[in-house]
């Protein structure tokens, strides 16, 4: 049996800096791209089916019925149904009953 000794090498600070430099450049690029988008941009927010169920206590069958009858406007992305928060708020406001 022969013992194989493995050498442990400790990287230098310069070697570590060289490894991290591309990562830091990518992070700077991401930071610059995201800082160009205003924080209150007009990007739409969306609910999913599970959000509607949790927020409003609506059953899955009711959500399907509301979609099919046009009560709930939606966007379909693959198998995912998305409901614009603004549109849902408008529906709620339009159906508000004041006594």
Secondary structure as UniProt FT lines:
FT   HELIX           13..35
FT   TURN            39..40
FT   STRAND          46..47
FT   HELIX           49..56
FT   HELIX           60..68
FT   TURN            69..70
FT   STRAND          75..77
FT   TURN            78..79
FT   STRAND          80..84
FT   HELIX           85..94
//
